């Protein structure tokens, strides 16, 4: 940072994503300059318009750099001159990859590339986006907390869950070995309003419920959190002294699919006939998983209690969660406004 009046600059990786773009907009609103990393500059203008469209995000510098999780090029340029870095970028797919390393390697190696570049550039602190997937598949019991870790040998641990767990563990190892300030955010299922039509896979369940794509609701539950609250948690963890060396579950109540459907039926009575009221039998979901790769990826979660405790983020980061029904309604309203439902 140079110049008396210079603003701190924050590197946000994965800035084209549902969460990354929301964090960038919030940082601009709070008076920071932002540099976003993306895999291709082709979407730079589009994502800049989406970020700038948000309240309070019209001022401040916003620039972009091309960097890929699997390649060294671009990462040192991305981190140069930044006071903080928020690492959101990580591979995600609704279906199982051909090989688990297709997801694990870029998640872990990408995190290490970012951390090394941050260390070399003198970045003050890194905030890493992990997931409750790195918490809820070990020996702990619900409600899970930050002391719990997923066991990658657990048969329920999918390649995505493994990728989040191994990337986070690698990040902690690097930070401790190199004296780098690190804080980690472990969000649940992120819902909330979208800034553009390129929506997150986490939004797909709400979209399908609204569009009548499900004959019934599978017995899956998710600890749900609003994208705006997750963005807030990242920005607070970036500067809160007590956040250094800590991981924070950011998650509200765990809702079953049928409970999400009930909130949507109440909010959109004109669509109520499309939105299912009954659970699908577990045996049917297991049968569907034989043919549907998306269902097959999560079939081990059928009927699981995945409640988490978001109290640490409340106490240390002073985070206040939006009501979960508001988050679901705002997700649906955003989908409808963008013509996706």
Steps between C-alpha positions, in 0.01 A plus 500: 500500500650833399395858545350665808144480369527157341228255592584145603464268202346155542556208264181296456551173314208342318346844458264382224320266740184543706694566821814662358308773318293570813818535710651736241191723505499511880870590512447789260210617714729493807761719332751244376645466153453156347699281265313195377661186362323304228588211272433701185480874441211436262249557781675798659271772361187298576595433861614859551153622397334256739720605792466871428120463485489433874427771755818676609722321247529775240809661654845356559743333261397165355745315280551142390782257439496163328612209720417129494508271803708247307767736367759727661455784253318807626495433874789723599364779282161450665636532854745786430402817687213337688460544875260206535393199296172307507529162331158386378594317178462122515365240258140390544276261312154366580599160360788269584817570296662225294780491756498659845836668432329707232343687793750444781819606323385843374338578837811417702765620254304815420479591868873448539577711191293785643657469846855494363432804284343678798801421719745620235301821445482585870123462523394568858232231530327235289140392550425160346155378400463140613167327571302310761589208269842512669331462839198268495642171365723391785444358848311801634130512575244769420492784557854503360745775596842628398682228694358239262678393183384281214683172450589457134493121551132520595293329223257795516781743416450583130780642283366851563493449878853357482618795292377753756648302791841443343527856367421644842746270679773591247426870554534470878828308463642765266388791717651352816827411329536845344363731769213617280181632659211277395129484585259248350128528432301173484158583355204268464281496189518855364176646371377856451455758225709473185676786324490341153355205308807277535372345821670274752423125507377554857208699354387214277287328765288812552468555126381142446249522784354820355482350152326182612790276401465272804208256547583499871772616736801277570594464867806721480572776753735797473632759748394808308664841503447822307770601249492851646579364846783284366649802324473700822676224693793504256543876521484498880744208529740699283561765767373362833811435716337202674432328167865415432561126514128423530240325288138615506191303411261741332168323490145540618232239561514168319190462287362193324402530136132481597545799735655706221210399275247609766658846523482534121137389487407762757697774322367409152148358536449530125773238457389281792359226276843454342693483827499152661353438846617146575835332545615250243572152644866434570493183291388702199785749543748214518355359180520841329864528609585205276422716196534861619862609569388806698291288740773236514748763623297573813302180562705431814346811658148360479335548840818637665484752782740775391427766760791733574570768758557848360551649847874563471444735206235676708728549799836576333394664174179650646315350205121522495329247276204589283188290562523187285150544355600848380807351330288240319243758392774735376660213307168424329427867426843534341448192282163631382632852436783359287260282304642174630185377672 
